[in-house]
Amino acid sequence: MKKPLLLLSALAALGSATMPADDKPLYMDPAQPVEKRVDDLLARMTLEEKLSQIHANSKFTTPAIPRLGIPLRWLSDGPHGVREDIGPDTWKPQNRTDDFATAMPAGIALASTWNPEVAYQVGEAIGQEARARGKDIMLGPGVNILRTPLCGRNFEYMGEDPYLAGRMAVAYIKGEQAQNVASCIKHFAANNEEFQRMSINVEMDERPLREIYLPAFEAAVKEGGVWTVMGAYNKFRGQFASHNDYLLNKILKGEWNFQGLVMSDWAATHDTKEAALNGLDLEMGTDKPYNEFYLADAYRDGLKDGTYPMSGLDDKVRRNLRVMFATGVFDQRPPGSLNTPAHQAVARRAAEEGTVLLKNDKAILPLDPDKVKSIAIIGENGIRLHAHGGDSSGIKAFYEISPVEGILRKAGSKINVTYSAGYGKEIGPDAIDRAVAAAKNADVAVIMGGLNHDPGFDCEGHDRKDMKLPYQQDELIRRVVEANPKTIVVLFGTIVEMEEWIAKVPAVLQTWFPGMEGGNALANILFGDVNPSGKIPCTFPKVLADSPAHKLGAYPGKDGTVTYDEGLLVGYRWFDTKKVDPQFPFGHGLSYTSFKYSDLKLVEGKDGTGPVVTAEFVVENTGKRDGAEVAQLYIHQAKPALERPFQELKGFKKVFLKAGEKQTVSIPLDLTAFSYYDPAKGGWIAEEGAFTVRVGGSSRDIALTAPFKLAKTTLVKR
């Protein structure tokens, strides 16, 4: 039994021991509605007890109240699995032997599956492991938009498109919260760079806020039913996000009717008055003694002298209690499970479906084990383990299969596999020469390149300096492919420039950070046991200067403020509207088979209660292998009253097809799919006029189009 569970059970027992069984209070009755239980418990709490529930008493807990049977509440990072235990009053690991977890692929890899079913399974598995580890709130998923390729936390998030991020986040949350564990959507809002993240002030117009940076959060609240929201570190329009009146009170709790709790990011609270009045419900990680937190003694004093209303405290406590009741902390909860075969299978499936085949000239992949007799694996990422890195999202995995291990398992005794480091921080000057020699002596060379979680690459708290491959990898790739034309490049981490070598390399795989089953997943794809089906959730620019924030000089900001001058034109919206050629377009991803789209029909709704129109079309697997295609639907408006991007993703469906099989795909579209935010009207407008429905395999691979006309202008309720 884990120590947190022992402590939680002991406290629960202590609490119940003070209450005779025949005098059980209403709030302890699971048959009662949540709100009645909340009201009953709130009425029994003293001022000090209420205050204790709105700020931490360790790095990741709030205190128990044995008198009332309220247990110690445990929070935990993160989006990719349950973090190892630290503290209680330090960031150093406790070095325990019972705080391992299944390490799932990073958020950007999960988004690359374009499969909400997989996202649900990942959330479900993490929720089960959180229960086994005694955690009540899991700090994830993260849905901050990829505005710049340099953001150090892009790997945790779900790409550049708010619709895709929202669909994946909703499924993840539903899977996790079904396990009696609260998810925490983060970081609300506009935390799109790590540069000066604790202080940077973000300025943007209302339309990009509503259309780009808020929709994934809105979906998490309204559709996912997420129980907790974490404020961001940065300022938004001059006020810190963790106690920002506009974001928290007016939008989140007002417009969206969010009923759960808002917590600060760790050390993101700065002022008692703002924390008291501007929507913060739970203060975590402030760098002070716990009684000196902004919502502790100082808030108590203000409550007693009338500076702050008691109703404000009651609302905060009510929201905390509501989450506790909703997740069953007072009731019998399932025990959870750790690292089961099912969890391992989910980790592997997510890694397989999230790996993207960017290029595959002359069908060099998959490798034929009957023809390939020797493979030279080159690159530090061939043996490097990534699950524990990246700071707050790092996982102490039960195991982690490296690419070398995965390939060795797959190759068995039939193929000679060699390894050469090739590059790395501590690698000697002759490393490239040795890698080239290894490549010359092999049938196939596989370079395991890209980034890692070292500070300055894909890591919390730092942005990258540029988009280039580190450690002389460009030179390594050029020389290896010259020595062996059958060279495959596998890239770990987020977006890098490829201009120096992409034309010469026949095959490129993007595997991001694939979790503890990553080596097995990669080997399955390289040898064709799994047909790649991932699609990139972000545009890959040829060079950094092509990315809108950098093209416009709108990153990293000046004098403590960053202004989003690109407005709505983030990612593919910029590239498609401005007709800029990317290295790889949003939604791109190849397969070992081929697909054909046909017969697009638009079926209009009749009774006014369902979708406005449903796009129906056929996808056919025209190749010789079973495979999956992500059919993507984009909307183009001909003459909007306010400027819009050329096209926007409004629907997608991952279709699994056997060789030769065809399937009719239906994607319903309601008025929100055609609408944009009109600041003058303070709402969403679906405008009368002509639209085009565009369907295909990526934002730049549109196979079918059909016209559609809205007969009238409508103010759309969301």
C-alpha positions in Angstrom: 0.0 0.0 0.0 1.3 3.4 -0.9 2.1 6.0 1.8 -0.4 8.6 0.5 -3.2 6.1 0.6 -2.3 5.0 4.1 -2.3 8.6 5.2 -5.5 9.4 3.4 -7.2 6.3 4.8 -6.1 7.1 8.3 -7.4 10.6 8.2 -10.7 9.5 6.7 -11.0 7.0 9.5 -10.1 9.6 12.1 -12.7 11.9 10.7 -15.4 9.3 10.7 -14.4 8.2 14.1 -15.6 11.5 15.5 -19.0 11.0 14.0 -21.3 8.2 15.4 -22.7 5.9 12.8 -26.3 6.7 13.8 -25.7 10.4 13.6 -24.2 10.5 10.1 -24.4 14.1 8.7 -26.1 14.7 5.4 -22.9 15.5 3.6 -21.5 12.0 4.3 -24.5 10.5 2.5 -23.5 9.6 -1.1 -27.2 9.3 -2.1 -27.7 13.1 -1.6 -27.1 15.6 -4.4 -23.7 17.2 -4.5 -25.0 20.7 -3.9 -26.9 19.7 -0.8 -23.8 17.9 0.5 -21.7 21.0 -0.2 -24.1 23.3 1.6 -24.3 21.0 4.6 -20.6 20.7 5.0 -19.9 24.4 4.4 -22.3 25.3 7.2 -20.4 23.2 9.7 -17.0 24.8 8.9 -15.2 27.4 11.0 -13.5 30.4 9.5 -10.0 28.8 10.0 -11.2 25.5 8.5 -12.5 27.3 5.4 -9.3 29.1 5.0 -7.3 25.9 5.2 -9.0 24.5 2.1 -8.1 27.4 -0.2 -4.3 27.3 0.1 -1.6 24.6 0.3 0.0 23.1 3.4 2.8 21.4 1.4 4.0 21.6 -2.2 1.1 19.4 -3.4 -1.4 19.1 -0.6 -4.1 20.9 1.3 -4.7 19.9 4.9 -7.1 17.4 6.3 -9.9 18.4 8.8 -10.3 15.2 10.9 -13.2 16.7 12.8 -15.3 16.8 9.6 -13.8 13.8 7.9 -12.1 15.9 5.2 -9.0 14.0 4.1 -5.7 15.4 3.0 -6.0 16.4 -0.6 -3.3 15.4 -3.0 -2.5 17.2 -6.3 0.0 15.9 -8.8 1.7 16.8 -12.0 1.1 16.0 -14.8 -0.3 15.5 -18.2 1.9 12.5 -19.2 1.5 10.4 -16.1 1.6 10.7 -12.3 4.8 12.6 -11.2 7.2 11.1 -8.6 6.6 12.3 -5.1 8.6 15.3 -3.9 8.6 17.5 -0.8 6.7 18.0 1.2 8.5 21.4 1.5 11.1 20.9 -1.2 11.2 20.2 -4.9 13.7 17.4 -4.4 12.4 13.9 -5.0 11.6 11.8 -2.0 13.6 8.9 -3.5 10.8 6.4 -2.8 10.3 3.1 -4.5 6.5 3.2 -4.8 6.1 6.4 -6.9 6.7 5.0 -10.4 4.1 5.5 -13.1 3.3 4.6 -16.7 4.9 7.3 -18.9 2.6 8.2 -21.7 3.7 10.0 -24.9 3.9 13.8 -24.7 0.9 16.0 -25.4 2.0 16.9 -28.8 2.4 13.3 -29.7 -1.1 12.5 -28.4 -2.5 15.3 -30.5 -0.7 13.8 -33.5 -2.9 10.7 -33.2 -5.9 12.9 -34.2 -7.8 10.2 -32.3 -10.0 11.2 -29.4 -10.5 7.5 -28.5 -6.8 7.3 -27.8 -6.9 10.5 -25.8 -9.7 9.0 -23.7 -7.7 5.9 -23.1 -4.7 7.8 -22.0 -6.7 10.0 -19.6 -8.4 6.8 -18.3 -5.1 5.1 -17.6 -3.6 8.1 -15.9 -6.7 8.5 -13.8 -6.5 4.9 -12.7 -2.8 5.3 -11.7 -3.6 8.6 -9.9 -6.1 6.6 -7.8 -3.5 4.0 -7.1 -1.1 6.7 -6.0 -3.6 8.5 -3.8 -3.9 11.6 -5.9 -7.1 13.6 -6.2 -6.3 16.3 -8.8 -4.1 15.7 -11.8 -2.5 18.8 -13.3 -3.3 18.4 -17.0 -3.9 18.4 -19.9 -2.2 21.5 -21.2 -3.8 23.2 -24.2 -1.8 26.4 -24.8 -1.6 27.1 -28.5 1.7 26.7 -30.3 2.3 30.3 -31.4 6.0 30.0 -31.8 8.1 26.9 -32.5 10.5 28.0 -29.8 8.2 27.7 -26.8 9.9 25.3 -24.4 6.6 23.7 -23.4 5.2 23.1 -26.9 5.9 19.4 -26.4 3.4 19.3 -23.5 0.6 21.0 -25.5 -1.6 19.9 -28.4 -0.5 22.0 -31.3 -1.5 25.2 -33.0 -5.2 24.6 -33.7 -7.9 25.3 -31.1 -10.4 22.9 -32.5 -8.1 19.9 -32.6 -6.7 20.7 -29.1 -10.2 21.0 -27.8 -11.4 17.7 -29.2 -8.4 15.8 -27.8 -8.6 17.6 -24.4 -12.3 16.9 -23.9 -11.7 13.1 -24.5 -8.7 13.0 -22.2 -10.6 14.8 -19.4 -13.6 12.5 -19.7 -11.4 9.4 -19.5 -9.5 10.7 -16.5 -12.5 12.1 -14.5 -14.4 8.9 -15.0 -11.8 7.5 -12.5 -12.9 9.8 -9.7 -9.9 12.0 -10.3 -10.2 15.7 -11.3 -8.4 16.9 -14.3 -6.9 20.4 -14.4 -6.9 22.2 -17.8 -3.9 24.6 -18.0 -2.5 27.2 -18.3 -5.4 29.7 -18.5 -4.6 31.7 -20.6 -2.2 33.0 -23.2 0.9 31.3 -21.8 2.5 30.7 -25.2 6.2 31.3 -24.4 8.4 30.4 -21.5 10.6 33.6 -21.9 9.9 35.8 -18.9 6.9 33.6 -18.1 6.6 34.8 -14.6 6.1 38.4 -15.6 5.5 38.9 -19.3 2.4 40.8 -20.2 0.4 39.5 -23.1 -1.6 42.0 -25.2 -3.9 40.8 -28.0 -7.2 41.8 -29.6 -10.4 40.2 -28.6 -10.9 38.1 -31.7 -7.7 36.1 -31.4 -8.4 35.7 -27.7 -11.8 34.3 -28.5 -11.1 32.4 -31.7 -7.5 31.0 -31.0 -6.5 31.0 -27.4 -9.7 30.3 -25.5 -11.7 27.7 -27.5 -9.8 24.6 -26.2 -10.4 25.8 -22.6 -14.0 26.5 -23.4 -14.5 23.0 -24.8 -12.8 21.5 -21.7 -15.3 23.4 -19.4 -18.5 23.1 -21.4 -18.1 19.7 -23.0 -15.4 18.0 -21.0 -16.9 19.0 -17.6 -13.4 19.7 -16.3 -13.4 20.2 -12.6 -10.3 22.4 -12.1 -8.6 25.2 -14.1 -5.0 26.4 -13.5 -4.2 30.0 -14.1 -1.1 30.9 -16.1 2.0 32.7 -14.9 2.0 35.5 -17.3 0.0 38.7 -17.2 -2.9 39.3 -19.5 -3.7 42.9 -20.4 -1.7 44.0 -17.4 -3.1 41.7 -14.7 -1.7 38.4 -13.6 -3.6 35.5 -15.1 -4.0 33.6 -11.8 -6.2 36.4 -10.5 -7.4 38.1 -13.6 -10.9 39.5 -13.3 -11.7 39.4 -17.0 -10.4 35.8 -17.6 -11.6 34.2 -14.4 -14.7 36.1 -13.2 -16.2 37.4 -16.4 -15.4 34.7 -18.9 -14.7 31.5 -17.1 -17.1 31.7 -14.2 -19.5 34.2 -15.8 -19.9 33.5 -19.5 -19.0 29.8 -19.3 -20.7 29.1 -15.9 -17.7 27.1 -14.6 -18.6 25.5 -11.3 -15.3 24.0 -10.3 -12.2 25.6 -8.7 -9.5 27.8 -10.2 -6.0 27.2 -8.8 -2.9 29.2 -9.3 0.1 27.8 -10.9 2.9 27.3 -8.4 4.2 30.8 -7.2 1.8 32.5 -9.6 -0.2 34.4 -6.8 1.0 37.9 -6.2 -1.6 39.9 -4.2 -4.1 39.2 -1.5 -6.7 41.7 -2.8 -6.6 40.4 -6.3 -6.6 36.8 -5.2 -9.5 37.5 -2.9 -11.7 39.2 -5.5 -10.6 38.1 -9.0 -11.6 34.5 -9.2 -8.8 32.5 -7.5 -10.0 29.6 -5.4 -6.9 27.6 -4.4 -3.4 29.1 -3.9 -0.5 26.7 -4.6 3.2 27.0 -4.4 3.7 30.6 -3.1 7.3 30.9 -2.0 6.5 31.8 1.6 5.6 30.0 4.8 2.1 28.5 4.3 0.4 30.9 6.8 1.9 33.8 4.8 0.2 32.7 1.6 -1.9 35.5 0.1 -5.1 33.6 0.8 -4.0 32.7 4.4 -3.5 35.0 7.3 -3.7 38.2 5.3 -7.0 37.2 3.7 -8.3 36.2 7.1 -7.5 39.6 8.5 -9.3 41.3 5.6 -12.3 39.1 6.1 -12.5 39.9 9.8 -12.2 43.7 9.3 -14.7 43.8 6.5 -12.2 44.5 3.7 -13.3 41.3 1.9 -16.8 39.8 2.0 -17.4 36.5 3.7 -19.5 35.5 0.6 -16.3 35.5 -1.4 -14.6 33.0 1.0 -17.7 30.8 0.9 -17.7 30.7 -2.9 -14.1 29.6 -2.9 -14.6 26.9 -0.3 -17.8 25.8 -2.0 -16.0 25.3 -5.3 -13.3 23.3 -3.5 -15.8 21.1 -1.7 -17.8 20.7 -4.9 -14.8 19.1 -6.6 -14.2 16.9 -3.6 -17.7 15.6 -3.7 -17.8 15.2 -7.4 -14.7 13.1 -7.4 -15.9 10.9 -4.4 -13.3 11.8 -1.8 -15.8 11.2 1.0 -17.1 8.0 -0.6 -15.8 4.6 -1.6 -13.6 5.1 -4.6 -12.1 2.4 -6.8 -8.5 1.5 -5.7 -6.9 2.2 -9.1 -4.1 0.3 -10.7 -0.5 0.8 -11.8 1.4 -0.2 -15.0 -1.1 -2.8 -16.0 -0.7 -4.6 -19.4 -3.7 -2.4 -20.5 -1.8 0.8 -19.5 1.3 -0.4 -21.4 -0.8 -1.2 -24.4 -2.3 2.3 -24.3 1.1 3.9 -24.1 2.3 1.9 -27.1 -0.8 2.6 -29.1 -0.6 6.3 -28.5 3.1 6.3 -29.5 2.3 4.3 -32.6 -0.6 6.5 -33.7 1.2 9.7 -32.8 4.4 9.0 -34.8 4.2 10.8 -38.1 5.8 9.7 -41.4 6.9 13.0 -42.9 8.6 11.7 -46.0 9.1 8.3 -47.6 10.6 8.5 -51.1 10.6 5.3 -53.1 8.8 3.5 -50.3 12.1 2.9 -48.4 10.0 2.3 -45.4 8.9 -0.1 -44.1 12.1 -2.1 -43.8 11.9 -5.7 -45.0 13.6 -8.0 -42.4 14.2 -10.6 -45.1 16.2 -8.2 -47.2 17.9 -5.9 -44.6 20.8 -7.8 -43.0 22.4 -4.9 -41.1 21.3 -1.6 -39.6 23.5 1.2 -38.2 21.6 3.1 -35.5 23.2 6.5 -35.1 22.5 9.3 -32.6 22.3 10.0 -28.9 18.5 9.7 -29.0 18.9 6.0 -29.9 19.7 5.3 -26.3 18.6 8.4 -24.4 15.6 8.1 -22.1 13.3 11.1 -22.1 10.4 10.2 -19.8 11.9 11.7 -16.7 12.8 15.0 -18.4 11.0 18.3 -19.2 10.6 19.4 -15.5 7.0 19.3 -14.2 5.8 16.8 -16.8 8.6 14.3 -16.2 7.7 10.8 -15.1 9.6 8.2 -13.1 8.7 5.4 -15.5 8.5 1.7 -14.5 10.7 1.2 -17.6 11.4 3.0 -20.9 12.2 1.2 -24.1 14.8 3.0 -26.1 14.9 2.9 -29.9 18.0 0.7 -29.9 16.3 -1.8 -27.5 13.1 -1.7 -29.5 14.9 -2.4 -32.8 17.0 -5.1 -31.2 13.9 -6.9 -29.9 12.3 -6.7 -33.4 15.4 -7.6 -35.4 16.2 -10.6 -33.2 19.1 -12.7 -34.6 18.3 -12.1 -38.2 19.7 -8.6 -38.5 23.1 -7.2 -37.3 22.4 -4.0 -35.4 25.2 -1.6 -34.5 25.1 1.7 -32.6 27.2 4.8 -32.9 26.6 7.9 -30.8 27.2 10.4 -33.7 26.4 13.5 -31.6 25.8 14.7 -28.1 26.9 17.2 -25.5 29.8 14.9 -24.3 30.6 13.3 -27.6 34.2 13.6 -29.0 35.2 15.3 -32.2 35.6 12.1 -34.1 32.0 11.0 -33.4 30.7 11.9 -36.9 33.6 10.0 -38.5 32.8 6.9 -36.6 29.1 7.2 -37.4 29.9 7.6 -41.1 32.0 4.5 -41.0 29.2 2.6 -39.3 26.7 3.8 -42.0 29.0 2.7 -44.8 29.1 -0.9 -43.5 25.3 -1.2 -43.1 22.4 -1.9 -45.4 20.4 0.9 -43.8 21.3 3.8 -41.5 18.8 5.1 -39.0 19.7 8.4 -37.4 17.9 9.1 -34.1 18.1 12.8 -33.9 16.2 15.9 -32.9 15.9 17.5 -29.4 15.8 16.4 -25.8 14.6 17.8 -22.5 17.8 19.7 -21.5 17.3 23.3 -20.5 17.1 25.4 -23.7 15.4 22.7 -25.8 12.0 21.1 -24.9 11.8 22.0 -21.3 9.7 24.1 -18.9 11.1 27.5 -17.9 13.1 28.0 -21.1 12.5 28.8 -24.7 14.8 27.6 -27.5 17.2 30.1 -29.0 16.5 29.0 -32.6 14.9 26.2 -34.6 18.1 24.5 -35.6 19.2 21.0 -34.7 21.8 21.0 -31.9 25.1 19.2 -31.6 26.2 19.5 -35.3 23.4 17.1 -36.3 22.9 18.8 -39.7 26.5 17.9 -40.6 26.0 14.4 -39.2 22.9 13.8 -41.3 24.5 15.2 -44.5 27.6 13.1 -44.2 25.8 9.9 -43.2 23.4 10.1 -46.1 26.3 10.7 -48.5 27.9 7.5 -47.1 24.6 5.5 -47.2 21.7 6.8 -49.4 19.4 4.4 -47.5 19.3 6.7 -44.5 16.2 7.2 -42.4 16.0 10.2 -40.0 13.9 9.8 -36.8 13.3 13.1 -35.0 12.5 13.4 -31.3 11.2 16.5 -29.7 9.4 19.4 -31.4 9.9 21.4 -34.7 13.4 21.8 -36.1 14.7 23.2 -39.4 15.5 20.6 -42.1 16.4 22.7 -45.0 20.1 21.7 -45.1 19.4 18.0 -45.6 15.7 17.2 -46.2 16.1 16.9 -50.0 18.8 14.2 -49.7 17.2 12.0 -47.0 14.6 9.6 -48.4 12.6 9.0 -45.2 11.8 11.1 -42.1 9.8 10.1 -39.1 8.6 12.5 -36.3 8.2 10.6 -33.1 8.1 13.6 -30.6 8.6 12.2 -27.1 6.9 8.8 -27.3 6.8 7.6 -23.7 8.0 4.4 -22.2 6.8 2.2 -25.0 8.3 4.5 -27.6 11.1 2.1 -28.7 8.7 -0.7 -29.3 6.3 1.6 -31.2 9.1 2.9 -33.4 10.4 -0.6 -34.2 6.8 -1.7 -35.1 6.6 1.2 -37.6 10.1 0.8 -39.1 9.4 -2.8 -39.9 5.8 -2.4 -41.0 4.0 -4.2 -38.2 2.2 -0.9 -37.7 1.3 1.4 -40.5 2.0 5.0 -39.5 -1.2 7.2 -39.2 -0.1 10.3 -37.3 -0.6 13.8 -38.7 1.3 16.8 -37.4 -0.8 19.2 -35.2 1.4 22.1 -36.1 2.9 23.7 -39.2 6.6 23.0 -39.8 8.2 26.1 -41.2 11.2 25.9 -43.5 12.9 28.5 -41.5 12.0 30.3 -38.3 11.5 33.6 -40.0 8.5 32.1 -41.9 6.6 31.7 -38.6 4.2 34.6 -38.2 5.2 35.8 -34.7 8.9 35.9 -35.9 8.1 37.3 -39.3 6.4 40.3 -37.6 8.9 40.7 -34.8 6.2 39.9 -32.3 8.3 37.5 -30.2 9.6 37.5 -27.5 8.3 41.0 -26.7 9.8 44.2 -25.6 9.9 46.0 -22.2 8.0 43.2 -20.5 5.1 43.1 -23.0 4.5 40.8 -26.0 1.8 41.9 -28.5 0.2 39.3 -30.7 0.5 41.3 -33.9 -0.3 38.3 -36.1 -3.8 38.3 -34.6 -5.8 35.3 -36.0 -3.1 34.2 -38.3 -1.4 31.6 -36.1 0.1 28.5 -37.7 -1.5 27.2 -40.9 -3.9 30.2 -40.8 -0.9 32.4 -41.6 0.8 30.1 -44.1 -2.4 29.4 -46.0 -3.7 33.0 -46.0 -0.3 34.5 -46.9 0.6 31.7 -49.3 3.8 30.8 -47.6 5.2 27.4 -48.4 5.9 25.3 -45.2 8.3 22.5 -44.9 5.4 20.3 -43.9 1.8 21.6 -43.7 -0.6 21.3 -40.7 -2.3 17.9 -40.8 0.4 16.3 -43.0 1.3 12.7 -42.4 2.0 9.8 -44.8 1.1 6.1 -44.7 2.5 2.8 -46.1 -0.7 2.6 -48.1 -2.7 5.2 -50.2 -6.1 6.7 -49.8 -8.6 8.2 -52.2 -11.4 10.7 -51.4 -14.6 10.8 -53.5 -18.3 11.6 -53.6 -18.6 14.7 -51.3 -22.2 15.5 -50.6 -23.6 18.2 -48.3 -26.8 17.1 -46.6 -28.6 20.0 -45.1 -30.5 19.7 -41.8 -34.3 20.0 -42.0 -35.8 20.4 -38.6 -33.5 23.1 -37.2 -32.5 21.0 -34.2 -29.5 19.1 -35.6 -26.5 20.1 -37.6 -26.9 22.8 -40.2 -25.3 20.6 -42.7 -23.5 17.2 -42.7 -20.6 16.6 -45.0 -20.6 13.0 -46.4 -17.8 11.6 -48.5 -16.0 8.3 -49.2 -12.5 7.4 -48.2 -11.0 4.3 -49.9 -7.8 2.5 -49.1 -6.3 2.0 -52.5 -3.1 0.4 -51.4 -2.1 -3.1 -50.4 -1.8 -2.6 -46.6 -4.3 -2.0 -43.9 -4.0 1.6 -42.6 -5.7 4.6 -41.2 -6.3 8.0 -42.7 -7.3 11.2 -40.8 -9.9 12.9 -43.0 -9.9 16.7 -42.3 -12.6 19.2 -43.0 -11.8 22.9 -43.4 -14.2 25.8 -43.9 -13.6 28.8 -46.2 -15.8 31.9 -46.2 -15.9 33.8 -49.4 -16.6 37.4 -48.3 -16.7 37.8 -44.5 -17.6 41.2 -43.1 -14.5 40.9 -40.9 -11.3 39.5 -42.1 -10.9 35.7 -41.6 -8.1 33.2 -42.3 -8.3 31.5 -45.6 -9.5 28.3 -44.0 -10.1 26.8 -40.6 -10.3 23.2 -39.3 -13.9 22.4 -38.3 -14.0 18.6 -38.3 -11.9 15.5 -38.6 -12.3 11.7 -38.5 -9.7 9.0 -38.2 -10.8 6.1 -40.5 -9.3 2.6 -40.2 -9.5 0.7 -43.5 -8.3 -2.6 -44.7 -6.6 -2.8 -48.0 -9.2 -2.1 -50.7 -11.9 -1.1 -48.2 -13.9 2.0 -48.5 -16.0 3.8 -46.0 -18.5 6.7 -46.0 -17.5 9.4 -43.5 -20.0 11.8 -42.0 -18.9 15.0 -40.4 -21.8 17.2 -39.0 -21.4 20.9 -38.9 -23.4 23.2 -36.7 -23.5 27.0 -36.9 -20.4 27.3 -34.7 -18.4 25.8 -37.6 -19.2 28.8 -39.8 -19.0 31.5 -37.2 -16.5 34.1 -36.1 -16.3 36.4 -33.1 -17.6 39.9 -33.6 -16.3 42.2 -30.9 -18.8 44.9 -31.8 -21.7 42.5 -31.1 -19.9 40.8 -28.2 -20.6 37.4 -29.6 -20.3 34.8 -32.4 -21.7 35.5 -35.8 -22.6 33.0 -38.5 -22.9 35.3 -41.5 -25.2 35.0 -44.4 -23.3 34.1 -47.6 -21.1 31.7 -49.5 -18.8 29.1 -47.9 -16.7 26.3 -49.2 -16.4 22.9 -47.5 -12.9 21.6 -48.1 -12.0 17.9 -47.4 -8.6 16.2 -47.6 -5.6 14.6 -45.9 -3.9 17.8 -44.8 -4.4 21.6 -44.9 -2.5 21.6 -48.2 -3.8 18.3 -49.6 -7.5 19.1 -50.3 -9.1 16.4 -52.4 -12.8 17.5 -52.4 -14.6 20.8 -52.2 -18.3 21.8 -52.2 -20.1 25.1 -52.0 -22.5 25.9 -49.2 -24.6 29.0 -48.5 -26.0 30.2 -45.2 -29.4 31.9 -45.8 -29.3 34.3 -42.9 -27.0 35.9 -40.4 -27.3 34.4 -36.9 -25.9 35.3 -33.5 -24.6 31.9 -32.4 -25.0 30.6 -28.8 -22.1 28.5 -27.7 
